[in-house]
Amino acid sequence: MASDKLADRKPNSGFKPNLLGIFVVFVIVAVAGSVIVYSFSDWTAPETARQMRNPYPPTPKVIGLGMSTYTDRCQNCHGEDGNGKGERAEKLSVAPSNFTDAHAMSQMADGELFWKISEGHRPMPAFKGKLSEEERWQLVDYIRTFSQPLVDSPAESASPAPNKDAAPK
């Protein structure tokens, strides 16, 4: 009798693949994978961007304007001190750049910094449409201050500069 019941059943009669469901899952996995790959991909500026020269010299006024823009637009992620540890940094999928790393910053041309600010790279937004070209160059000048020693640092002011007119000892 049991064999009669098995013989009466049609093969796979209760299974109908939901092609739409399978397609949706495939699309979700593909998009998520693309986002992950994009997030961890190299963020290299083109050579033409690296060759760009900053038309705004780092005067106190330009640096002050850059600081104002940085405070409004960048500080939440990159931190007050530019160390990449802002309030929102831990919530991001990719850690923000640490602008205090003098070696890393010395390897990056002004044009490359300008390009990265302009174009963005997830999770950092592109600022090309949000900030003027002048504001982006001012940011470059201000960001550079994080990896440079202070002009009036305590170490420098503790020891007086040698007097070039003094008689040799």
C-alpha positions, 0 to 999 in steps of 0.5 A: 500500500505504501508503494501505491501512495508513492506511485500516485505522487507526481515528482516535485509536484509541491516544489515550484522555484520562485524565480523572482525571489532567486533573482532578488537575492542574487541582485542583493548579493551582487550589489552588496559585494560590489559595495564592499569591493568598491569600499576597499578598492584603491583610491588613487588619484589620476596623474593629471590630478597629482600634477595640479598645483594649489593656487592658494598659498597657505597664508593665515587667512587661507588656513583660517578659511580652510579650518572653518570649512573643515570644522563644518564638513570634515571634523565629525569623521576626521576628528578635531585634530585630524587623526581620523577619530571623529565622533562618527568615525566608528560608525563608518565602514572605512576608517577616515584618513589620519592627517597627522601621519607626516609620512603618509601626508608627505607622500600625497601631492596637493592635487591628489588631496584636492582630487580626493576631496572633490571626488570622494570615495565611500563612505566619504562624500564628494565635495565637488558639488558642495564646496567651491574650488577655492574652498577645496583648495583652502581645505588642502592648506588646512589639512596640511597643518595637521602633519606639520610641527607647530611654529611656536612649539614648546620644544623650539621656544625652550631653547633660544636660537643661536646668536650668529653674531656671538663670538665662538667659544 
